[in-house]
Amino acid sequence: MMANSFIPIGVKIIGYLSIFYGSLMSLIGIFLAIFVAIYPNPFSWLFTLLQMIPGLIFLIFGIISIIVGAAFLKGSNIARIIIIILSILDLFFFPIGTIVGTILLLYLFSPGVVSYFKEY
């Protein structure tokens, strides 16, 4: 780590929200998988396995979000690039995603944030 350990407040907010969001997604994924395991499909075990897929997807994306959020807080430029890509995808979810994606993109390309990630 560099001598200047100042982390921009927006980076902290985005990082902690990513970790919180990932934790929430992971919990939802675990809940869905447990629910399907407790109440299996009476017709076939294959249908039961197929019903677990959404829970596993939530769990996988939740874990990825936690890892990206932690890396973002540590100043990883790869985590910044991943969040930029996700922000671009957010632009297609009109109107809320468009607003959030635009704000994130403007912030992530601001000179102070770019220079913070170039330090590490």
TIRO-2110 file (N, C-alpha, C; in Angstrom, 1 decimal):
// TIRO-2110
0.8, -1.2, 0.0, N, 1, A
0.0, 0.0, 0.0, CA, 1, A
0.9, 1.2, 0.0, C, 1, A
0.4, 2.2, -0.6, N, 2, A
1.2, 3.5, -0.7, CA, 2, A
1.1, 4.2, 0.6, C, 2, A
2.0, 5.3, 0.7, N, 3, A
2.0, 6.0, 2.0, CA, 3, A
0.7, 6.8, 2.2, C, 3, A
0.1, 7.3, 1.1, N, 4, A
-1.2, 8.0, 1.1, CA, 4, A
-2.3, 6.9, 1.1, C, 4, A
-2.9, 6.7, 2.3, N, 5, A
-3.9, 5.7, 2.4, CA, 5, A
-5.3, 6.3, 2.4, C, 5, A
-5.5, 7.5, 1.8, N, 6, A
-6.8, 8.1, 1.8, CA, 6, A
-7.6, 7.4, 0.7, C, 6, A
-8.8, 6.9, 1.2, N, 7, A
-9.8, 6.3, 0.3, CA, 7, A
-10.9, 7.2, 0.0, C, 7, A
-11.2, 7.6, -1.2, N, 8, A
-12.3, 8.5, -1.5, CA, 8, A
-13.6, 7.9, -0.9, C, 8, A
-14.5, 8.8, -0.4, N, 9, A
-15.7, 8.4, 0.3, CA, 9, A
-16.6, 7.6, -0.7, C, 9, A
-16.7, 8.0, -1.9, N, 10, A
-17.5, 7.3, -2.9, CA, 10, A
-17.0, 5.8, -3.1, C, 10, A
-15.7, 5.6, -3.1, N, 11, A
-15.1, 4.3, -3.2, CA, 11, A
-15.6, 3.5, -2.0, C, 11, A
-15.5, 4.0, -0.8, N, 12, A
-16.0, 3.3, 0.4, CA, 12, A
-17.4, 2.9, 0.3, C, 12, A
-18.3, 3.9, -0.2, N, 13, A
-19.7, 3.6, -0.3, CA, 13, A
-20.0, 2.5, -1.3, C, 13, A
-19.4, 2.6, -2.5, N, 14, A
-19.6, 1.6, -3.5, CA, 14, A
-19.1, 0.2, -3.0, C, 14, A
-17.9, 0.2, -2.4, N, 15, A
-17.4, -1.1, -1.9, CA, 15, A
-18.2, -1.7, -0.9, C, 15, A
-18.6, -0.9, 0.1, N, 16, A
-19.5, -1.5, 1.2, CA, 16, A
-20.9, -1.9, 0.7, C, 16, A
-21.4, -1.1, -0.2, N, 17, A
-22.7, -1.5, -0.8, CA, 17, A
-22.6, -2.8, -1.6, C, 17, A
-21.5, -2.9, -2.3, N, 18, A
-21.3, -4.2, -3.1, CA, 18, A
-21.2, -5.4, -2.1, C, 18, A
-20.5, -5.2, -1.0, N, 19, A
-20.4, -6.3, 0.0, CA, 19, A
-21.7, -6.6, 0.6, C, 19, A
-22.5, -5.5, 0.9, N, 20, A
-23.8, -5.7, 1.5, CA, 20, A
-24.8, -6.4, 0.5, C, 20, A
-24.8, -5.9, -0.7, N, 21, A
-25.6, -6.5, -1.8, CA, 21, A
-25.2, -8.0, -2.0, C, 21, A
-23.9, -8.3, -2.0, N, 22, A
-23.5, -9.7, -2.2, CA, 22, A
-23.9, -10.5, -1.0, C, 22, A
-23.8, -10.0, 0.2, N, 23, A
-24.3, -10.8, 1.3, CA, 23, A
-25.8, -11.1, 1.3, C, 23, A
-26.5, -10.1, 0.9, N, 24, A
-28.0, -10.3, 0.7, CA, 24, A
-28.3, -11.3, -0.3, C, 24, A
-27.6, -11.2, -1.5, N, 25, A
-27.9, -12.2, -2.6, CA, 25, A
-27.5, -13.6, -2.1, C, 25, A
-26.4, -13.7, -1.4, N, 26, A
-26.0, -15.0, -0.9, CA, 26, A
-27.0, -15.6, 0.0, C, 26, A
-27.5, -14.8, 0.9, N, 27, A
-28.5, -15.3, 1.9, CA, 27, A
-29.8, -15.7, 1.1, C, 27, A
-30.2, -14.9, 0.1, N, 28, A
-31.4, -15.3, -0.6, CA, 28, A
-31.1, -16.6, -1.4, C, 28, A
-29.9, -16.8, -1.9, N, 29, A
-29.6, -18.0, -2.6, CA, 29, A
-29.6, -19.2, -1.7, C, 29, A
-29.1, -19.0, -0.5, N, 30, A
-29.1, -20.1, 0.4, CA, 30, A
-30.5, -20.5, 0.9, C, 30, A
-31.3, -19.4, 1.1, N, 31, A
-32.7, -19.6, 1.5, CA, 31, A
-33.5, -20.4, 0.4, C, 31, A
-33.3, -20.0, -0.9, N, 32, A
-34.0, -20.7, -2.0, CA, 32, A
-33.6, -22.1, -2.1, C, 32, A
-32.3, -22.4, -2.0, N, 33, A
-31.8, -23.8, -2.0, CA, 33, A
-32.3, -24.6, -0.9, C, 33, A
-32.3, -24.1, 0.3, N, 34, A
-32.9, -24.8, 1.5, CA, 34, A
-34.4, -25.0, 1.3, C, 34, A
-35.1, -24.0, 0.8, N, 35, A
-36.5, -24.1, 0.7, CA, 35, A
-36.9, -25.3, -0.3, C, 35, A
-36.1, -25.3, -1.4, N, 36, A
-36.4, -26.4, -2.4, CA, 36, A
-36.0, -27.7, -1.9, C, 36, A
-34.9, -27.8, -1.0, N, 37, A
-34.5, -29.1, -0.4, CA, 37, A
-35.5, -29.5, 0.6, C, 37, A
-36.1, -28.6, 1.3, N, 38, A
-37.1, -29.0, 2.3, CA, 38, A
-38.4, -29.4, 1.7, C, 38, A
-38.8, -28.7, 0.6, N, 39, A
-40.1, -29.0, -0.1, CA, 39, A
-39.8, -29.4, -1.5, C, 39, A
-39.3, -30.6, -1.7, N, 40, A
-39.0, -31.0, -3.1, CA, 40, A
-40.2, -31.2, -4.0, C, 40, A
-39.9, -31.1, -5.3, N, 41, A
-41.0, -31.3, -6.2, CA, 41, A
-41.4, -32.8, -6.1, C, 41, A
-42.7, -33.0, -5.9, N, 42, A
-43.2, -34.4, -5.7, CA, 42, A
-43.2, -35.2, -7.0, C, 42, A
-43.0, -34.6, -8.2, N, 43, A
-43.1, -35.3, -9.4, CA, 43, A
-41.7, -35.9, -9.9, C, 43, A
-40.6, -35.3, -9.6, N, 44, A
-39.4, -35.8, -10.1, CA, 44, A
-38.2, -35.1, -9.3, C, 44, A
-37.2, -35.9, -9.1, N, 45, A
-35.9, -35.3, -8.5, CA, 45, A
-35.3, -34.4, -9.5, C, 45, A
-35.4, -34.6, -10.8, N, 46, A
-34.8, -33.7, -11.8, CA, 46, A
-35.4, -32.3, -11.7, C, 46, A
-36.8, -32.2, -11.5, N, 47, A
-37.4, -30.9, -11.3, CA, 47, A
-36.9, -30.2, -10.1, C, 47, A
-36.7, -31.0, -9.0, N, 48, A
-36.2, -30.4, -7.8, CA, 48, A
-34.8, -29.8, -8.0, C, 48, A
-33.9, -30.5, -8.7, N, 49, A
-32.6, -30.0, -9.0, CA, 49, A
-32.7, -28.7, -9.9, C, 49, A
-33.6, -28.7, -10.9, N, 50, A
-33.8, -27.6, -11.7, CA, 50, A
-34.3, -26.4, -10.9, C, 50, A
-35.1, -26.6, -9.9, N, 51, A
-35.6, -25.5, -9.1, CA, 51, A
-34.5, -24.9, -8.2, C, 51, A
-33.4, -25.7, -7.9, N, 52, A
-32.3, -25.2, -7.1, CA, 52, A
-31.4, -24.2, -7.9, C, 52, A
-31.5, -24.2, -9.2, N, 53, A
-30.6, -23.4, -10.0, CA, 53, A
-30.7, -21.9, -9.7, C, 53, A
-31.9, -21.3, -9.6, N, 54, A
-31.9, -19.9, -9.2, CA, 54, A
-31.2, -19.6, -7.9, C, 54, A
-31.4, -20.4, -6.9, N, 55, A
-30.7, -20.2, -5.6, CA, 55, A
-29.2, -20.3, -5.8, C, 55, A
-28.7, -21.2, -6.6, N, 56, A
-27.3, -21.3, -6.8, CA, 56, A
-26.7, -20.2, -7.5, C, 56, A
-27.5, -19.7, -8.5, N, 57, A
-27.1, -18.5, -9.3, CA, 57, A
-27.0, -17.3, -8.3, C, 57, A
-28.0, -17.1, -7.5, N, 58, A
-27.9, -16.0, -6.5, CA, 58, A
-26.7, -16.1, -5.6, C, 58, A
-26.4, -17.3, -5.2, N, 59, A
-25.3, -17.6, -4.3, CA, 59, A
-24.0, -17.3, -5.0, C, 59, A
-23.8, -17.7, -6.2, N, 60, A
-22.6, -17.5, -6.9, CA, 60, A
-22.4, -16.0, -7.2, C, 60, A
-23.4, -15.3, -7.7, N, 61, A
-23.3, -13.9, -7.9, CA, 61, A
-23.1, -13.1, -6.6, C, 61, A
-23.7, -13.5, -5.5, N, 62, A
-23.5, -12.9, -4.3, CA, 62, A
-22.0, -13.0, -3.8, C, 62, A
-21.4, -14.2, -3.9, N, 63, A
-20.0, -14.3, -3.6, CA, 63, A
-19.1, -13.5, -4.4, C, 63, A
-19.4, -13.5, -5.7, N, 64, A
-18.6, -12.6, -6.6, CA, 64, A
-18.7, -11.1, -6.2, C, 64, A
-19.9, -10.7, -5.9, N, 65, A
-20.1, -9.3, -5.5, CA, 65, A
-19.3, -9.0, -4.2, C, 65, A
-19.3, -9.9, -3.3, N, 66, A
-18.5, -9.7, -2.1, CA, 66, A
-17.0, -9.6, -2.4, C, 66, A
-16.5, -10.4, -3.2, N, 67, A
-15.1, -10.4, -3.6, CA, 67, A
-14.8, -9.1, -4.3, C, 67, A
-15.6, -8.7, -5.3, N, 68, A
-15.4, -7.5, -6.0, CA, 68, A
-15.4, -6.3, -5.1, C, 68, A
-16.4, -6.2, -4.2, N, 69, A
-16.5, -5.1, -3.2, CA, 69, A
-15.3, -5.0, -2.3, C, 69, A
-14.8, -6.1, -1.9, N, 70, A
-13.6, -6.1, -1.0, CA, 70, A
-12.3, -5.7, -1.8, C, 70, A
-12.2, -6.2, -3.0, N, 71, A
-11.1, -5.8, -3.9, CA, 71, A
-11.2, -4.3, -4.3, C, 71, A
-12.4, -3.8, -4.5, N, 72, A
-12.6, -2.4, -4.8, CA, 72, A
-12.2, -1.5, -3.6, C, 72, A
-12.5, -1.9, -2.4, N, 73, A
-12.0, -1.2, -1.2, CA, 73, A
-10.5, -1.2, -1.1, C, 73, A
-9.9, -2.2, -1.5, N, 74, A
-8.4, -2.3, -1.5, CA, 74, A
-7.7, -1.6, -2.6, C, 74, A
-8.5, -1.0, -3.5, N, 75, A
-7.9, -0.3, -4.6, CA, 75, A
-7.5, -1.0, -5.9, C, 75, A
-8.2, -2.2, -6.1, N, 76, A
-7.9, -3.0, -7.2, CA, 76, A
-8.6, -2.4, -8.5, C, 76, A
-7.7, -2.1, -9.5, N, 77, A
-8.3, -1.5, -10.7, CA, 77, A
-9.1, -2.5, -11.5, C, 77, A
-8.9, -3.8, -11.3, N, 78, A
-9.7, -4.8, -12.0, CA, 78, A
-11.1, -4.8, -11.4, C, 78, A
-11.2, -4.6, -10.1, N, 79, A
-12.5, -4.5, -9.5, CA, 79, A
-13.3, -3.2, -10.0, C, 79, A
-12.5, -2.2, -10.2, N, 80, A
-13.1, -0.9, -10.8, CA, 80, A
-13.6, -1.2, -12.2, C, 80, A
-12.8, -1.9, -13.0, N, 81, A
-13.3, -2.3, -14.4, CA, 81, A
-14.5, -3.1, -14.3, C, 81, A
-14.6, -4.1, -13.4, N, 82, A
-15.8, -4.9, -13.3, CA, 82, A
-17.0, -4.1, -12.9, C, 82, A
-16.8, -3.2, -12.0, N, 83, A
-18.0, -2.3, -11.6, CA, 83, A
-18.3, -1.4, -12.8, C, 83, A
-17.4, -0.9, -13.6, N, 84, A
-17.7, -0.1, -14.8, CA, 84, A
-18.5, -0.9, -15.7, C, 84, A
-18.1, -2.2, -16.0, N, 85, A
-18.9, -3.1, -16.9, CA, 85, A
-20.3, -3.3, -16.4, C, 85, A
-20.5, -3.5, -15.1, N, 86, A
-21.8, -3.7, -14.5, CA, 86, A
-22.6, -2.4, -14.6, C, 86, A
-21.9, -1.3, -14.4, N, 87, A
-22.6, 0.0, -14.5, CA, 87, A
-23.1, 0.2, -16.0, C, 87, A
-22.4, -0.2, -16.9, N, 88, A
-22.8, -0.1, -18.3, CA, 88, A
-24.0, -0.9, -18.6, C, 88, A
-24.0, -2.1, -18.0, N, 89, A
-25.2, -3.0, -18.1, CA, 89, A
-26.4, -2.4, -17.4, C, 89, A
-26.2, -1.7, -16.3, N, 90, A
-27.3, -1.1, -15.6, CA, 90, A
-28.0, 0.0, -16.4, C, 90, A
-27.3, 0.6, -17.4, N, 91, A
-27.9, 1.6, -18.2, CA, 91, A
-29.2, 1.1, -19.0, C, 91, A
-29.2, -0.2, -19.2, N, 92, A
-30.4, -0.8, -19.9, CA, 92, A
-31.6, -0.9, -19.1, C, 92, A
-31.5, -0.8, -17.8, N, 93, A
-32.7, -1.0, -16.9, CA, 93, A
-33.3, 0.3, -16.5, C, 93, A
-34.1, 0.8, -17.5, N, 94, A
-34.7, 2.2, -17.4, CA, 94, A
-35.8, 2.1, -16.4, C, 94, A
-36.0, 3.1, -15.6, N, 95, A
-35.3, 4.4, -15.4, CA, 95, A
-34.3, 4.3, -14.2, C, 95, A
-34.5, 3.5, -13.2, N, 96, A
-33.6, 3.5, -12.1, CA, 96, A
-32.2, 3.0, -12.4, C, 96, A
-32.1, 1.9, -13.2, N, 97, A
-30.7, 1.5, -13.6, CA, 97, A
-30.0, 2.5, -14.4, C, 97, A
-30.7, 3.2, -15.2, N, 98, A
-30.1, 4.2, -16.1, CA, 98, A
-29.5, 5.3, -15.2, C, 98, A
-30.2, 5.8, -14.2, N, 99, A
-29.8, 6.8, -13.3, CA, 99, A
-28.6, 6.3, -12.5, C, 99, A
-28.7, 5.2, -11.9, N, 100, A
-27.6, 4.6, -11.0, CA, 100, A
-26.4, 4.4, -11.9, C, 100, A
-26.6, 3.8, -13.1, N, 101, A
-25.4, 3.5, -13.9, CA, 101, A
-24.7, 4.7, -14.4, C, 101, A
-25.5, 5.8, -14.7, N, 102, A
-24.9, 7.0, -15.2, CA, 102, A
-24.1, 7.7, -14.0, C, 102, A
-24.6, 7.7, -12.8, N, 103, A
-23.9, 8.3, -11.7, CA, 103, A
-22.7, 7.5, -11.4, C, 103, A
-22.7, 6.2, -11.4, N, 104, A
-21.6, 5.4, -11.1, CA, 104, A
-20.5, 5.6, -12.2, C, 104, A
-20.9, 5.6, -13.5, N, 105, A
-19.9, 5.8, -14.5, CA, 105, A
-19.2, 7.2, -14.4, C, 105, A
-20.0, 8.2, -14.2, N, 106, A
-19.4, 9.6, -14.0, CA, 106, A
-18.5, 9.6, -12.8, C, 106, A
-18.8, 8.9, -11.7, N, 107, A
-18.0, 8.9, -10.6, CA, 107, A
-16.7, 8.1, -10.8, C, 107, A
-16.8, 6.9, -11.4, N, 108, A
-15.7, 6.1, -11.6, CA, 108, A
-14.7, 6.6, -12.6, C, 108, A
-15.1, 7.5, -13.5, N, 109, A
-14.2, 8.1, -14.5, CA, 109, A
-13.8, 9.5, -14.0, C, 109, A
-14.1, 9.9, -12.8, N, 110, A
-13.7, 11.2, -12.3, CA, 110, A
-12.2, 11.2, -12.0, C, 110, A
-11.5, 12.3, -12.2, N, 111, A
-10.0, 12.3, -12.1, CA, 111, A
-9.5, 11.8, -10.7, C, 111, A
-10.2, 12.2, -9.7, N, 112, A
-9.7, 11.8, -8.3, CA, 112, A
-9.8, 10.3, -8.1, C, 112, A
-10.9, 9.7, -8.6, N, 113, A
-11.0, 8.2, -8.5, CA, 113, A
-10.0, 7.5, -9.4, C, 113, A
-9.9, 8.0, -10.6, N, 114, A
-8.9, 7.3, -11.6, CA, 114, A
-7.5, 7.4, -11.0, C, 114, A
-7.1, 8.5, -10.4, N, 115, A
-5.8, 8.6, -9.8, CA, 115, A
-5.7, 7.8, -8.6, C, 115, A
-6.7, 7.6, -7.8, N, 116, A
-6.7, 6.7, -6.6, CA, 116, A
-6.4, 5.3, -7.1, C, 116, A
-7.0, 4.8, -8.1, N, 117, A
-6.8, 3.4, -8.6, CA, 117, A
-5.5, 3.3, -9.3, C, 117, A
-4.9, 4.3, -9.8, N, 118, A
-3.6, 4.2, -10.5, CA, 118, A
-2.5, 4.1, -9.4, C, 118, A
-2.7, 4.6, -8.2, N, 119, A
-1.7, 4.5, -7.2, CA, 119, A
-1.5, 3.1, -6.8, C, 119, A
-2.5, 2.2, -6.8, N, 120, A
-2.4, 0.8, -6.3, CA, 120, A
-2.2, -0.2, -7.4, C, 120, A
END
